[in-house]
Amino acid sequence: MEIRSESVGLRSEKLGGLSPVIPRKRLQVWFIRVCSSILVWTCLVQLVAVGELWHPRFITNLTTRFSQIAGPLHVAGNYTSNGFLKVSCNGGLNQMRSAICDMVAVARLLNLTLVVPELDKTSFWADPSDFEDIFDVRHFIDSLRDEVRIVRRLPKRISKKYRHGVLEMPPVSWSNENYYLQQILPLFNKSKVLHFNRTDARLANNMIPLELQKLRCRVNFQALKFTPQIESLGHKLVHILHQRGPFMALHLRYEMDMLAFSGCTHGCKQEEAEELKRLRYAYPWWREKEINSVERRSQGLCPLTPEEAALVLQALGVDKETQIYVAAGEIYGSERRLAALRAAFPRIVSFLLLDFLNIHCFIHEILASQISSGEEGNTIRSIGAAAVPEPFISNGCPGFYGLSS
């Protein structure tokens, strides 16, 4: 018994002797952490100071990045979801963007969980892009989390339950909130998943609650942000145009699909009018097939022709030397229809009217700006361009879109 007591006492003494060592080690660890933090922040301050010295926009961009990373998230909305809403948008990008705003408002009105919308891949444009290829998905979900619950895809348990198909339908066009509350919401008593396969103009523009209108605007101007790659390319385009003087963007809505859909053939040749009519019949969901172009035009339902656009710009007093950026697809009738506009405003800028030389001159401008800013040129690869020929790299670009330097 005595021996046992002595051993216990000896063990207690050893433990007691080690106890002061533990706080000392902890103190060393905390000291190292504090010194490391001070060192990191000192380096960061110096980096910002040097960046501001060499590049005035550095600190602004850095502050923006920090606000994006560490900015407060909206508090998630607290409501019981009545089900899941899947939507397949249709039409061009602007039409689909407007439809997404509508569908977010509908999901909020009915307390539904919205699945990230699917974009149209079967339209005239045949664009294979998904939502995340064009818009910042994470920002879209997070920026609306206080209003609408949005998920990237249906949960697995829901997908398994409805693997044989979900209720699919197009909502009635130009409907107000009463239609959705009285006709659509009861459908979720039978099925927890509903798929809207058409979204163009399915919510009325006017006479709906103010809160829904505000939410529409919030989606359009805040939630639907382009991906960083697209935004970067857009900023570079504007910068290059701005360097060469005043410019304006003209959404000349005179593409083949628009003319076929509206039935407007003023100024077209007979064979062109027939081609537009065939295209109209090729799309069964375009309801109107036989359209009187003269009558439609007299009702003011046709887009401005390039010739009329030139007259309007001249009447508005737009200077002849102003760069006109044609923000549209391929103009139907090509150079024949653009002749009047080009004669009035020679400095027309358009992607689809560039020849091989001018495309590479444009790429050279972007490449030069990226080299000067230390970027790696991912934007060039993202637009699928070929390598810039050596003569243009060594000698510079002799012109831009047919414009003099």
TORDREN-359083 format. One record per residue (C-alpha): residue number from 1; x, y negated, z. Coordinates in steps of 0.001 Angstrom, whole numbers, m for minus. Example, Ala and Ser with C-alpha at 12.3 -4.5 7.8 and 13.67 -1.06 7.14 Angstrom:
<sites>
+-------+---------+---------+---------+
| lummi |       u |       v |       w |
+-------+---------+---------+---------+
|     1 |   12300 |    4500 |    7800 |
|     2 |   13670 |    1060 |    7140 |
+-------+---------+---------+---------+
</sites>
This chain:
<sites>
+-------+---------+---------+---------+
| lummi |       u |       v |       w |
+-------+---------+---------+---------+
|     1 |       0 |       0 |       0 |
|     2 |    2849 |   m2349 |     817 |
|     3 |    4651 |   m1572 |   m2412 |
|     4 |    1476 |   m2289 |   m4389 |
|     5 |    1020 |   m5617 |   m2668 |
|     6 |    4573 |   m6616 |   m3425 |
|     7 |    4187 |   m5774 |   m7099 |
|     8 |    1008 |   m7802 |   m7311 |
|     9 |    2736 |  m10670 |   m5640 |
|    10 |    5693 |  m10418 |   m7993 |
|    11 |    3374 |  m10446 |  m11010 |
|    12 |    1595 |  m13528 |   m9657 |
|    13 |    4925 |  m15290 |   m9269 |
|    14 |    5861 |  m14515 |  m12899 |
|    15 |    2562 |  m15808 |  m14179 |
|    16 |    2876 |  m18844 |  m12041 |
|    17 |    6319 |  m19479 |  m13432 |
|    18 |    5052 |  m19373 |  m17042 |
|    19 |    2048 |  m21675 |  m16574 |
|    20 |    3918 |  m24983 |  m16977 |
|    21 |    5332 |  m23815 |  m20370 |
|    22 |    1904 |  m23651 |  m22051 |
|    23 |     962 |  m27351 |  m21642 |
|    24 |    4428 |  m28350 |  m22882 |
|    25 |    3936 |  m26393 |  m26126 |
|    26 |     490 |  m27858 |  m26618 |
|    27 |    1910 |  m31322 |  m26090 |
|    28 |    4530 |  m30663 |  m28756 |
|    29 |    1893 |  m29474 |  m31218 |
|    30 |    m264 |  m32537 |  m30647 |
|    31 |    2764 |  m34800 |  m30927 |
|    32 |    3639 |  m33265 |  m34300 |
|    33 |      37 |  m33696 |  m35501 |
|    34 |     m66 |  m37356 |  m34497 |
|    35 |    3272 |  m38077 |  m36163 |
|    36 |    2173 |  m36281 |  m39336 |
|    37 |   m1077 |  m38276 |  m39474 |
|    38 |     800 |  m41556 |  m39056 |
|    39 |    3237 |  m40544 |  m41784 |
|    40 |     441 |  m39573 |  m44202 |
|    41 |   m1464 |  m42813 |  m43658 |
|    42 |    1729 |  m44850 |  m44030 |
|    43 |    2454 |  m43150 |  m47346 |
|    44 |   m1124 |  m43738 |  m48472 |
|    45 |    m950 |  m47455 |  m47642 |
|    46 |    2331 |  m47754 |  m49524 |
|    47 |     874 |  m45871 |  m52483 |
|    48 |   m2135 |  m48193 |  m52623 |
|    49 |     126 |  m51242 |  m52404 |
|    50 |    2341 |  m50034 |  m55234 |
|    51 |    m686 |  m49034 |  m57305 |
|    52 |   m2243 |  m52454 |  m56851 |
|    53 |    1027 |  m54044 |  m57869 |
|    54 |    1352 |  m52019 |  m61086 |
|    55 |   m2283 |  m51462 |  m61937 |
|    56 |   m4909 |  m53942 |  m60604 |
|    57 |   m7787 |  m51471 |  m61036 |
|    58 |   m6042 |  m48734 |  m59062 |
|    59 |   m7379 |  m49688 |  m55662 |
|    60 |  m10884 |  m50169 |  m57027 |
|    61 |  m10897 |  m46723 |  m58592 |
|    62 |   m9404 |  m45211 |  m55440 |
|    63 |  m12054 |  m46818 |  m53270 |
|    64 |  m14741 |  m45549 |  m55619 |
|    65 |  m13346 |  m42030 |  m55470 |
|    66 |  m13283 |  m42088 |  m51672 |
|    67 |  m16847 |  m43349 |  m51535 |
|    68 |  m17924 |  m40556 |  m53872 |
|    69 |  m16176 |  m37907 |  m51778 |
|    70 |  m16929 |  m39165 |  m48294 |
|    71 |  m20102 |  m41138 |  m48976 |
|    72 |  m23108 |  m40273 |  m46815 |
|    73 |  m25533 |  m37758 |  m48265 |
|    74 |  m29224 |  m38491 |  m48238 |
|    75 |  m31051 |  m36689 |  m45458 |
|    76 |  m32813 |  m33653 |  m46895 |
|    77 |  m36547 |  m34070 |  m47276 |
|    78 |  m38646 |  m32180 |  m44757 |
|    79 |  m41572 |  m30518 |  m46492 |
|    80 |  m42891 |  m27030 |  m47050 |
|    81 |  m42341 |  m25949 |  m50622 |
|    82 |  m45419 |  m24664 |  m52419 |
|    83 |  m43347 |  m22773 |  m54994 |
|    84 |  m40754 |  m23092 |  m57729 |
|    85 |  m41097 |  m25164 |  m60892 |
|    86 |  m39057 |  m24205 |  m63953 |
|    87 |  m39016 |  m26597 |  m66900 |
|    88 |  m37735 |  m26252 |  m70452 |
|    89 |  m37247 |  m29692 |  m71964 |
|    90 |  m37818 |  m30312 |  m75647 |
|    91 |  m36780 |  m32997 |  m78130 |
|    92 |  m33680 |  m35175 |  m78349 |
|    93 |  m31527 |  m36248 |  m75425 |
|    94 |  m33473 |  m39438 |  m74653 |
|    95 |  m36759 |  m37539 |  m74808 |
|    96 |  m35409 |  m34825 |  m72514 |
|    97 |  m34012 |  m37409 |  m70097 |
|    98 |  m37418 |  m39045 |  m69821 |
|    99 |  m39028 |  m35627 |  m69334 |
|   100 |  m36641 |  m34781 |  m66486 |
|   101 |  m37723 |  m37977 |  m64727 |
|   102 |  m41351 |  m36922 |  m65138 |
|   103 |  m40767 |  m33382 |  m63872 |
|   104 |  m38942 |  m34588 |  m60753 |
|   105 |  m41928 |  m36812 |  m60011 |
|   106 |  m44334 |  m33889 |  m60541 |
|   107 |  m42259 |  m31638 |  m58259 |
|   108 |  m42359 |  m34290 |  m55544 |
|   109 |  m46090 |  m34842 |  m55952 |
|   110 |  m46852 |  m31125 |  m55578 |
|   111 |  m44148 |  m30350 |  m52970 |
|   112 |  m42387 |  m27922 |  m55301 |
|   113 |  m38785 |  m26764 |  m55498 |
|   114 |  m37433 |  m27780 |  m58891 |
|   115 |  m35037 |  m25506 |  m60753 |
|   116 |  m32378 |  m27463 |  m62685 |
|   117 |  m34041 |  m28124 |  m66070 |
|   118 |  m33128 |  m26248 |  m69224 |
|   119 |  m32267 |  m28355 |  m72274 |
|   120 |  m33657 |  m27772 |  m75755 |
|   121 |  m31424 |  m25676 |  m78011 |
|   122 |  m33943 |  m25053 |  m80796 |
|   123 |  m34717 |  m28606 |  m81898 |
|   124 |  m33615 |  m30292 |  m85102 |
|   125 |  m30316 |  m31217 |  m83443 |
|   126 |  m29514 |  m27580 |  m82492 |
|   127 |  m27331 |  m28763 |  m79603 |
|   128 |  m26098 |  m25781 |  m77514 |
|   129 |  m25312 |  m27914 |  m74434 |
|   130 |  m26619 |  m26947 |  m71017 |
|   131 |  m27649 |  m29410 |  m68318 |
|   132 |  m24269 |  m29220 |  m66571 |
|   133 |  m22461 |  m29907 |  m69856 |
|   134 |  m24034 |  m33365 |  m70038 |
|   135 |  m25092 |  m34357 |  m66528 |
|   136 |  m23386 |  m34151 |  m63141 |
|   137 |  m25425 |  m31359 |  m61536 |
|   138 |  m24075 |  m31770 |  m58006 |
|   139 |  m24852 |  m35484 |  m58025 |
|   140 |  m28318 |  m34805 |  m59456 |
|   141 |  m29164 |  m32403 |  m56616 |
|   142 |  m27590 |  m34386 |  m53775 |
|   143 |  m28886 |  m37815 |  m54767 |
|   144 |  m32504 |  m36603 |  m54701 |
|   145 |  m32347 |  m34282 |  m51695 |
|   146 |  m34369 |  m36704 |  m49553 |
|   147 |  m37223 |  m36561 |  m52077 |
|   148 |  m37165 |  m33225 |  m53906 |
|   149 |  m35587 |  m29855 |  m53237 |
|   150 |  m33605 |  m28830 |  m56331 |
|   151 |  m31806 |  m25528 |  m56916 |
|   152 |  m29528 |  m24424 |  m59733 |
|   153 |  m31451 |  m21179 |  m60313 |
|   154 |  m34227 |  m19105 |  m58809 |
|   155 |  m33241 |  m17178 |  m55657 |
|   156 |  m32533 |  m13488 |  m56307 |
|   157 |  m35517 |  m12280 |  m54300 |
|   158 |  m37836 |  m14491 |  m56355 |
|   159 |  m36212 |  m13443 |  m59621 |
|   160 |  m36647 |   m9762 |  m58756 |
|   161 |  m40258 |  m10264 |  m57777 |
|   162 |  m41087 |  m12020 |  m61063 |
|   163 |  m38659 |  m10138 |  m63316 |
|   164 |  m41533 |   m9074 |  m65586 |
|   165 |  m42354 |  m12684 |  m66356 |
|   166 |  m43726 |  m15830 |  m64764 |
|   167 |  m46743 |  m17936 |  m65536 |
|   168 |  m45779 |  m20109 |  m68500 |
|   169 |  m47705 |  m23053 |  m69917 |
|   170 |  m47406 |  m26571 |  m71348 |
|   171 |  m49048 |  m29232 |  m69172 |
|   172 |  m51531 |  m31549 |  m70852 |
|   173 |  m49926 |  m34646 |  m72368 |
|   174 |  m50233 |  m38044 |  m70674 |
|   175 |  m51807 |  m36561 |  m67530 |
|   176 |  m52129 |  m38496 |  m64277 |
|   177 |  m51594 |  m37224 |  m60731 |
|   178 |  m55167 |  m35921 |  m60452 |
|   179 |  m54578 |  m33384 |  m63213 |
|   180 |  m51530 |  m31981 |  m61473 |
|   181 |  m53168 |  m31936 |  m58046 |
|   182 |  m56433 |  m30403 |  m59217 |
|   183 |  m55365 |  m28186 |  m62129 |
|   184 |  m51707 |  m27256 |  m61580 |
|   185 |  m51296 |  m27040 |  m57795 |
|   186 |  m53981 |  m24305 |  m57352 |
|   187 |  m51997 |  m22079 |  m59747 |
|   188 |  m49361 |  m21650 |  m57046 |
|   189 |  m51881 |  m19764 |  m54925 |
|   190 |  m51518 |  m16900 |  m57432 |
|   191 |  m47881 |  m17260 |  m58438 |
|   192 |  m45020 |  m18945 |  m56636 |
|   193 |  m43205 |  m19662 |  m59904 |
|   194 |  m44531 |  m21758 |  m62779 |
|   195 |  m42708 |  m22454 |  m66023 |
|   196 |  m43475 |  m25581 |  m68053 |
|   197 |  m42317 |  m24758 |  m71593 |
|   198 |  m43080 |  m28258 |  m72947 |
|   199 |  m42204 |  m31483 |  m71155 |
|   200 |  m42499 |  m34321 |  m73676 |
|   201 |  m44832 |  m37082 |  m72449 |
|   202 |  m46611 |  m34827 |  m69949 |
|   203 |  m47016 |  m37544 |  m67324 |
|   204 |  m48865 |  m40798 |  m67893 |
|   205 |  m46786 |  m43962 |  m68099 |
|   206 |  m49317 |  m46171 |  m66329 |
|   207 |  m51954 |  m45973 |  m63600 |
|   208 |  m50040 |  m43521 |  m61418 |
|   209 |  m48939 |  m44141 |  m57789 |
|   210 |  m46178 |  m46701 |  m57338 |
|   211 |  m44039 |  m44222 |  m55361 |
|   212 |  m43948 |  m41869 |  m58336 |
|   213 |  m42960 |  m44714 |  m60647 |
|   214 |  m40140 |  m45676 |  m58279 |
|   215 |  m38953 |  m42081 |  m58172 |
|   216 |  m38944 |  m41938 |  m61976 |
|   217 |  m36710 |  m45004 |  m62101 |
|   218 |  m34429 |  m43602 |  m59414 |
|   219 |  m33934 |  m40387 |  m61373 |
|   220 |  m33226 |  m42224 |  m64610 |
|   221 |  m30852 |  m44876 |  m63287 |
|   222 |  m29196 |  m43114 |  m60335 |
|   223 |  m29592 |  m39331 |  m60337 |
|   224 |  m28923 |  m38573 |  m64013 |
|   225 |  m25227 |  m39376 |  m64257 |
|   226 |  m23158 |  m38163 |  m67171 |
|   227 |  m20252 |  m35855 |  m66458 |
|   228 |  m16923 |  m37589 |  m65696 |
|   229 |  m15561 |  m36490 |  m69093 |
|   230 |  m18424 |  m38146 |  m70987 |
|   231 |  m18263 |  m41301 |  m68868 |
|   232 |  m14515 |  m41531 |  m69412 |
|   233 |  m14906 |  m41245 |  m73185 |
|   234 |  m17676 |  m43852 |  m73146 |
|   235 |  m15521 |  m46332 |  m71228 |
|   236 |  m12677 |  m45834 |  m73698 |
|   237 |  m14982 |  m46380 |  m76676 |
|   238 |  m16304 |  m49620 |  m75214 |
|   239 |  m12791 |  m50757 |  m74323 |
|   240 |  m11506 |  m50193 |  m77870 |
|   241 |  m14503 |  m51971 |  m79402 |
|   242 |  m14214 |  m54855 |  m76949 |
|   243 |  m10566 |  m55355 |  m77822 |
|   244 |  m11597 |  m56203 |  m81374 |
|   245 |  m14095 |  m58872 |  m80508 |
|   246 |  m17846 |  m59087 |  m79922 |
|   247 |  m19949 |  m56037 |  m80708 |
|   248 |  m23475 |  m54807 |  m80289 |
|   249 |  m25022 |  m51339 |  m80250 |
|   250 |  m27869 |  m50787 |  m82713 |
|   251 |  m30063 |  m47752 |  m82151 |
|   252 |  m31026 |  m47447 |  m85784 |
|   253 |  m33657 |  m44718 |  m85433 |
|   254 |  m33632 |  m43750 |  m89083 |
|   255 |  m32647 |  m40095 |  m88972 |
|   256 |  m34167 |  m37225 |  m90887 |
|   257 |  m36132 |  m35746 |  m87966 |
|   258 |  m37659 |  m39100 |  m87028 |
|   259 |  m38830 |  m39807 |  m90562 |
|   260 |  m40214 |  m36283 |  m90975 |
|   261 |  m42055 |  m36403 |  m87651 |
|   262 |  m43529 |  m39873 |  m88203 |
|   263 |  m44270 |  m39339 |  m91906 |
|   264 |  m42649 |  m42660 |  m92780 |
|   265 |  m41136 |  m42503 |  m96264 |
|   266 |  m40986 |  m46180 |  m97245 |
|   267 |  m37946 |  m46727 |  m99476 |
|   268 |  m37311 |  m43003 |  m99918 |
|   269 |  m37086 |  m41252 | m103263 |
|   270 |  m39807 |  m38799 | m104260 |
|   271 |  m37569 |  m35779 | m103640 |
|   272 |  m36612 |  m37190 | m100227 |
|   273 |  m40271 |  m37572 |  m99292 |
|   274 |  m40873 |  m33941 | m100282 |
|   275 |  m37897 |  m32822 |  m98222 |
|   276 |  m39235 |  m34649 |  m95178 |
|   277 |  m42635 |  m33035 |  m95651 |
|   278 |  m41076 |  m29551 |  m95803 |
|   279 |  m39218 |  m30251 |  m92583 |
|   280 |  m42465 |  m31326 |  m90921 |
|   281 |  m44070 |  m27989 |  m91820 |
|   282 |  m40983 |  m26116 |  m90607 |
|   283 |  m41727 |  m27095 |  m87004 |
|   284 |  m45126 |  m25651 |  m86004 |
|   285 |  m45284 |  m27679 |  m82762 |
|   286 |  m45324 |  m30915 |  m84781 |
|   287 |  m49077 |  m31265 |  m84946 |
|   288 |  m49535 |  m33744 |  m87797 |
|   289 |  m48623 |  m32322 |  m91197 |
|   290 |  m50379 |  m34458 |  m93815 |
|   291 |  m49513 |  m38100 |  m93110 |
|   292 |  m50243 |  m41181 |  m95205 |
|   293 |  m46988 |  m43132 |  m95064 |
|   294 |  m48491 |  m46434 |  m96242 |
|   295 |  m51261 |  m46275 |  m93651 |
|   296 |  m48846 |  m45286 |  m90888 |
|   297 |  m46577 |  m48191 |  m91781 |
|   298 |  m49445 |  m50682 |  m91818 |
|   299 |  m50265 |  m49580 |  m88261 |
|   300 |  m46760 |  m50498 |  m87122 |
|   301 |  m45882 |  m46887 |  m86277 |
|   302 |  m42757 |  m46565 |  m88418 |
|   303 |  m39153 |  m47268 |  m87384 |
|   304 |  m37359 |  m50218 |  m88924 |
|   305 |  m35540 |  m49356 |  m92118 |
|   306 |  m31831 |  m50324 |  m92308 |
|   307 |  m32815 |  m53138 |  m94659 |
|   308 |  m35373 |  m54472 |  m92178 |
|   309 |  m32887 |  m54135 |  m89310 |
|   310 |  m30453 |  m56357 |  m91223 |
|   311 |  m33151 |  m59041 |  m91652 |
|   312 |  m34034 |  m58900 |  m87940 |
|   313 |  m30401 |  m59284 |  m86850 |
|   314 |  m29915 |  m62198 |  m89212 |
|   315 |  m33107 |  m63845 |  m87927 |
|   316 |  m31803 |  m63453 |  m84372 |
|   317 |  m28676 |  m65343 |  m85347 |
|   318 |  m26208 |  m62475 |  m84925 |
|   319 |  m22836 |  m63542 |  m86322 |
|   320 |  m21761 |  m61794 |  m89531 |
|   321 |  m18389 |  m60852 |  m88004 |
|   322 |  m19976 |  m59058 |  m85064 |
|   323 |  m19181 |  m55358 |  m84886 |
|   324 |  m22384 |  m53323 |  m85231 |
|   325 |  m22058 |  m49957 |  m83510 |
|   326 |  m24723 |  m47708 |  m85042 |
|   327 |  m25760 |  m45601 |  m82049 |
|   328 |  m27680 |  m42952 |  m83940 |
|   329 |  m27317 |  m39736 |  m85863 |
|   330 |  m26760 |  m39507 |  m89589 |
|   331 |  m28788 |  m42175 |  m91373 |
|   332 |  m31162 |  m40570 |  m93865 |
|   333 |  m30153 |  m41647 |  m97352 |
|   334 |  m26607 |  m42309 |  m96122 |
|   335 |  m24707 |  m45173 |  m97790 |
|   336 |  m27537 |  m45968 | m100205 |
|   337 |  m29784 |  m47005 |  m97310 |
|   338 |  m26973 |  m48672 |  m95357 |
|   339 |  m25889 |  m50872 |  m98247 |
|   340 |  m28028 |  m53881 |  m97262 |
|   341 |  m27022 |  m53667 |  m93599 |
|   342 |  m23346 |  m53308 |  m94498 |
|   343 |  m23538 |  m56288 |  m96888 |
|   344 |  m24994 |  m58452 |  m94118 |
|   345 |  m22647 |  m57112 |  m91408 |
|   346 |  m19469 |  m55632 |  m92927 |
|   347 |  m18010 |  m54540 |  m89581 |
|   348 |  m20231 |  m51495 |  m89089 |
|   349 |  m18931 |  m48906 |  m86651 |
|   350 |  m20282 |  m45346 |  m86754 |
|   351 |  m18913 |  m41929 |  m85936 |
|   352 |  m20726 |  m40215 |  m88762 |
|   353 |  m19495 |  m42636 |  m91421 |
|   354 |  m15803 |  m42206 |  m90680 |
|   355 |  m13448 |  m40657 |  m93180 |
|   356 |  m10517 |  m38475 |  m92175 |
|   357 |   m8120 |  m41411 |  m91888 |
|   358 |  m10321 |  m43503 |  m89655 |
|   359 |  m11109 |  m40590 |  m87328 |
|   360 |   m7439 |  m40093 |  m86648 |
|   361 |   m6870 |  m43802 |  m86226 |
|   362 |   m9537 |  m43725 |  m83548 |
|   363 |   m7908 |  m40722 |  m81893 |
|   364 |   m4582 |  m42554 |  m82032 |
|   365 |   m6072 |  m45490 |  m80143 |
|   366 |   m7354 |  m43186 |  m77387 |
|   367 |   m4071 |  m41281 |  m77282 |
|   368 |   m2078 |  m44483 |  m76958 |
|   369 |   m4257 |  m45737 |  m74111 |
|   370 |   m3962 |  m42404 |  m72310 |
|   371 |    m177 |  m42310 |  m72674 |
|   372 |     102 |  m45840 |  m71296 |
|   373 |   m2063 |  m44931 |  m68298 |
|   374 |    m348 |  m41598 |  m67701 |
|   375 |   m3361 |  m39451 |  m68550 |
|   376 |   m3041 |  m36091 |  m70250 |
|   377 |   m5481 |  m36563 |  m73067 |
|   378 |   m8238 |  m34164 |  m71990 |
|   379 |  m10767 |  m36532 |  m73519 |
|   380 |   m9312 |  m35959 |  m76979 |
|   381 |   m9632 |  m32218 |  m76637 |
|   382 |  m13181 |  m32583 |  m75379 |
|   383 |  m14353 |  m34109 |  m78676 |
|   384 |  m12791 |  m31308 |  m80676 |
|   385 |  m10451 |  m33436 |  m82756 |
|   386 |   m7407 |  m32188 |  m84617 |
|   387 |   m3910 |  m33310 |  m83701 |
|   388 |   m2937 |  m36807 |  m84736 |
|   389 |    m669 |  m36720 |  m87809 |
|   390 |    2933 |  m37780 |  m87191 |
|   391 |    2830 |  m40833 |  m89523 |
|   392 |      81 |  m42400 |  m87419 |
|   393 |    1890 |  m41688 |  m84156 |
|   394 |    5122 |  m43263 |  m85393 |
|   395 |    3671 |  m46130 |  m87418 |
|   396 |     539 |  m46866 |  m85453 |
|   397 |   m2991 |  m47132 |  m86761 |
|   398 |   m3325 |  m49404 |  m89818 |
|   399 |   m6989 |  m50059 |  m89208 |
|   400 |  m10016 |  m49108 |  m87187 |
|   401 |  m13200 |  m47787 |  m88765 |
|   402 |  m12356 |  m49663 |  m91935 |
|   403 |  m11818 |  m52893 |  m90003 |
|   404 |   m8718 |  m55004 |  m90230 |
|   405 |   m6453 |  m55165 |  m87187 |
+-------+---------+---------+---------+
</sites>
